[in-house]
């Protein structure tokens, strides 16, 4: 999304009230309202545009009708002028011997049906008289035949055709118009052709389906020259030779002469009883060239612009229908969508409150349906996660309980082992660590510890026997110097064996010391790994015992060295008793400290250390024999 779109959305969000932003129905309703207003405005504007164009077309058609009727009248006048002129140009009208009346009859028969009479007049000082006529008696006065208008003709202009005003025929009072043209063959004669106006009125009459429309031809004096009612195809009473009631319309029509406009329309004229129009009407007008006449076409505005009004009405109805349709469809869609969203919102609230058994079913397959499916999947996934979390919590509680139990167990075992090691460090070689099979590592430590203590106990017992034997041997040597002299070789051999046994005991002491060191390291590692295990001062006491055992081994080594020296001296100086006694004293001196050290340890039983020979063995053997 671009920065412009983000900025636009931010502005919309700022100007939109929160209560609208929080409601989908309100937002959708506003959108529908905007759409309805937009469609309504566009529809109204389009309808108005169509109405305007249609009205312009109707006005143009009405205006064209006036122009066409004006052209018809102009052509009718022009044609009649030309016919009159052509007839007047004949030379026979100056010959009195010719049968002029018959000639006029012949000319009348060749004229259109609306030609009523043809007269040949001659001007005299007393007035015009009839020379020949198709309807008047010869020598009759022109005044009696309503032909006095011919006196206005300028006889000097031979090309002029004079058109009379409309008048009533003297015989049948029919609306008549005369065309007069000078006769070139005679200076004082005039040819007059009279035409009935009913044919002209009929030619400008509207079609049968336009009976509400009527046309009038009015001269500059507002006299109605032609009224289509005269043709007999109108229910309206004719106004021929009456005064046209609206001067402004006639003036506006005459004002078009000499302009580029050939016609115009007035769309809204006030009702007029003179026309029999009791409603607003429309008039189209156009001047008739070559005359002072204007053509005025009238029709009720409701008839002229009825189609325009229908177009406007239908356009407004269509616009309103479209707005209602959009509103209805939008309302139905909005209600359905809003209802689904509200339902989903309520169910989401229930889910948020912890109800994961809420039903999220819908028959919709659109985006709302997909949203339902998504929430249903999320609900199932959330429920599964909660179940997994619950199982994990229970497992964690079990693990925690097991860990606490193991910690307590290790703490108890550590305390138990610490007590055992303290007793062992205090010299009690009878102490053993129990193996309960609960923890392999602790059982291994107990097993190794017990094995080590058993070995240590055995070695300690042997050392005790060894020290006692050494002491006894020293006493025997001191008491039996003579025997020693005699058995110097045996003493040397015994000392050698003692040396060998001492060497072995030294190795055992070193081995036990090393085992104690390893045990201490193992216990230190266990204490570091298991924070619940605390051996306290037991490790220090074990280190002390190991040091003492090492010292005992060193003492044994020194004793072996002395024994070897004594053995050598016994072999070399077997005769020297004092030297042997001195060496025996040394043996007793070294044997007693070793015995004192070993007496500190408590064991289950003494392990006898047996010499294979020597004075003490000999003495014991002798004593046993005596017993």
C-alpha positions, 0 to 999 in steps of 0.5 A, spaced: 500 500 500 502 506 498 504 512 502 498 516 499 493 511 500 495 510 508 495 517 509 488 517 506 485 512 510 488 515 516 484 521 514 478 517 513 479 514 520 480 521 524 474 524 521 470 518 522 466 517 529 468 511 533 461 509 533 461 508 526 467 505 525 465 500 530 459 498 527 459 494 520 452 495 519 453 503 520 458 503 515 455 499 510 449 503 511 453 509 510 456 506 504 449 504 501 446 511 503 452 514 499 451 509 493 444 511 493 445 519 493 450 518 488 446 514 483 440 518 485 444 525 483 447 521 477 440 519 475 437 525 476 442 529 472 442 524 467 434 524 467 435 532 467 440 532 461 435 527 457 429 531 459 433 537 456 435 534 450 428 531 449 425 538 450 430 541 445 428 536 440 421 537 441 422 545 441 426 544 434 421 539 431 415 544 433 419 550 431 421 546 424 413 545 424 412 552 424 418 553 418 415 548 414 408 551 415 411 558 413 414 555 407 407 552 405 404 558 405 410 562 402 410 557 396 402 558 396 402 565 395 408 565 391 405 560 386 399 564 386 402 570 384 406 567 379 400 564 376 396 571 376 402 574 373 402 569 367 395 570 366 395 577 366 401 577 361 396 575 355 395 580 350 388 578 349 386 582 355 387 588 351 382 586 345 375 588 346 372 584 340 375 577 343 370 573 348 374 575 354 369 571 359 370 565 355 378 566 356 377 567 363 373 561 364 378 557 360 384 560 365 380 558 371 379 551 369 387 551 368 388 553 375 388 549 382 382 547 385 382 553 390 382 558 385 375 561 386 374 567 380 378 570 375 376 578 374 378 583 368 377 590 371 378 596 368 380 603 372 376 609 371 376 616 374 370 614 378 372 607 380 374 600 377 369 596 373 368 589 371 370 588 364 369 580 364 368 575 370 367 568 371 362 570 376 360 577 376 356 581 371 360 586 366 360 593 367 358 592 375 362 596 380 368 593 383 366 596 390 360 591 390 364 585 389 369 587 394 374 588 389 376 596 391 383 594 394 385 593 387 385 601 387 391 601 391 395 598 385 401 602 382 399 601 375 406 604 373 409 597 375 408 592 370 411 587 374 407 588 381 402 583 383 398 586 389 396 581 394 389 583 398 387 582 405 383 577 407 376 578 405 369 575 405 366 573 398 360 577 396 356 571 394 358 566 400 362 570 405 367 565 404 374 567 406 378 569 400 384 573 398 385 576 391 391 577 387 391 583 382 396 584 376 396 589 371 395 587 364 401 589 359 396 589 353 392 595 356 394 600 360 388 601 365 386 594 366 388 589 372 387 581 372 384 579 379 384 572 381 381 570 387 383 564 391 379 560 397 383 559 403 380 553 405 385 549 401 391 553 404 388 551 411 387 544 410 395 544 407 397 547 414 393 542 418 396 537 423 396 530 422 390 526 425 394 524 431 395 531 432 388 534 433 390 538 439 395 542 435 392 548 430 395 553 426 394 560 424 396 565 419 396 572 422 398 579 418 402 584 421 395 587 424 394 581 428 388 579 423 388 572 423 388 570 415 388 563 415 385 558 421 386 551 420 379 550 423 376 553 417 378 547 414 373 543 418 378 538 421 378 541 428 373 542 434 375 549 435 371 555 433 375 558 427 378 565 428 379 567 421 378 575 420 378 575 428 384 579 431 389 575 434 389 576 442 397 576 443 400 582 440 407 580 443 407 573 439 406 577 433 411 582 434 416 576 436 415 573 429 416 579 425 422 581 429 425 574 426 425 578 419 432 579 417 435 575 422 439 568 421 433 565 425 427 562 421 423 560 427 422 560 434 418 557 440 415 560 446 414 554 451 409 556 456 404 561 454 398 562 459 391 559 458 387 563 453 379 562 452 380 565 445 383 559 443 379 554 447 385 553 451 384 552 458 391 550 460 398 552 458 400 552 451 406 552 446 406 556 440 411 556 435 412 562 430 415 563 423 415 569 418 412 568 411 417 571 406 414 576 401 408 577 406 407 581 412 404 574 415 407 570 420 405 562 421 403 561 429 402 553 431 399 552 437 398 546 442 397 545 449 404 544 453 402 538 456 401 535 449 407 538 446 412 536 452 408 530 454 413 526 452 418 530 455 415 529 461 414 522 460 421 521 459 423 525 465 418 521 469 420 515 467 427 517 468 426 519 475 422 513 476 428 509 473 432 512 478 428 512 484 427 504 482 434 503 481 436 507 488 430 502 491 433 496 488 440 498 490 438 500 497 434 493 497 439 489 495 444 492 499 440 492 505 439 485 504 446 483 503 448 488 509 443 485 513 445 478 511 453 480 512 452 484 518 448 479 521 453 473 520 458 478 522 454 480 529 453 472 530 461 471 529 462 477 533 458 474 539 461 467 538 468 470 538 466 473 545 464 467 547 471 463 545 474 469 548 471 468 555 473 461 554 467 457 551 471 453 546 465 448 544 461 454 541 458 452 534 461 456 528 457 453 522 454 457 516 452 455 509 455 461 506 461 460 501 463 467 500 469 470 504 464 471 510 463 463 510 471 462 509 472 467 515 467 462 519 471 456 517 477 460 519 475 461 526 472 454 527 479 452 525 482 457 530 478 454 535 479 447 534 487 449 534 486 453 540 482 447 543 488 442 541 493 447 544 489 448 550 489 440 551 496 439 549 498 445 554 494 442 560 497 435 558 504 438 558 502 442 565 500 435 568 506 432 565 510 438 568 507 437 575 508 429 575 515 431 573 516 436 578 513 431 583 518 426 581 524 431 581 522 433 588 521 426 590 528 424 587 531 430 590 528 428 597 531 421 595 538 424 593 538 428 599 536 422 604 541 418 600 546 423 601 545 424 608 545 417 609 552 416 605 555 422 609 553 419 615 556 412 613 563 416 610 563 420 617 563 413 621 568 410 616 572 416 616 572 416 624 575 409 624 569 404 623 570 399 618 564 396 619 559 401 616 556 400 609 552 404 605 545 400 603 543 399 596 535 400 595 535 399 587 532 406 586 538 410 583 543 406 579 548 412 580 547 412 588 547 404 588 554 404 584 557 409 589 554 405 595 557 398 591 564 401 590 564 404 597 562 398 600 567 394 596 573 399 598 571 399 605 571 391 605 578 391 602 580 397 606 578 393 612 581 386 610 588 390 609 587 393 616 586 387 619 592 384 616 596 390 617 594 389 625 596 382 624 603 384 621 604 389 626 603 384 632 607 379 629 613 384 628 612 385 635 612 378 637 618 377 633 622 382 636 621 380 643 623 373 640 629 375 637 631 379 644 629 373 648 632 368 644 639 371 642 642 365 642 637 361 638 638 367 633 645 366 632 644 359 631 638 360 626 641 366 623 640 364 617 633 362 618 632 369 621 635 372 615 630 368 611 624 370 615 626 377 615 627 377 608 620 374 607 617 379 612 620 384 607 617 381 601 610 381 605 611 388 607 612 390 600 606 387 598 602 391 604 605 397 602 602 396 595 596 394 598 596 401 602 598 405 596 592 402 592 587 403 598 590 410 598 589 411 591 582 408 591 580 413 597 582 419 592 578 416 586 572 415 591 573 422 594 573 425 587 567 421 585 563 424 591 566 431 589 563 430 582 556 427 585 556 433 590 557 438 584 552 435 579 546 434 585 545 440 589 541 436 594 547 432 596 552 435 601 557 430 604 559 435 609 566 434 612 566 427 610 570 428 604 575 432 608 576 426 613 576 421 607 582 425 605 585 425 612 585 417 612 588 417 605 594 421 607 594 416 614 594 410 609 600 413 605 604 415 611 603 408 613 605 405 606 611 410 607 613 407 614 612 400 611 617 402 606 622 404 611 621 398 615 622 394 609 628 397 608 631 396 615 628 389 614 633 388 608 638 391 612 637 387 618 637 381 613 644 382 610 647 384 617 644 377 619 647 373 614 654 377 614 654 378 622 650 372 624 655 372 630 654 379 632 648 378 637 648 385 639 647 388 632 641 383 631 638 385 638 639 392 636 636 391 629 630 387 633 629 393 637 628 398 631 623 393 628 619 393 634 620 401 634 617 401 627 612 396 628 609 399 634 607 406 631 604 402 625 600 398 630 598 404 634 595 407 627 591 401 625 588 400 632 584 406 630 580 402 625 574 398 628 573 392 623 569 386 624 574 381 625 582 380 625 585 378 619 591 374 621 598 375 618 602 369 618 609 368 617 612 362 614 618 362 618 622 366 624 622 366 631 615 368 633 613 362 629 618 357 631 616 359 639 609 359 637 610 352 634 614 350 640 608 352 645 603 349 641 607 342 641 608 343 649 600 344 649 
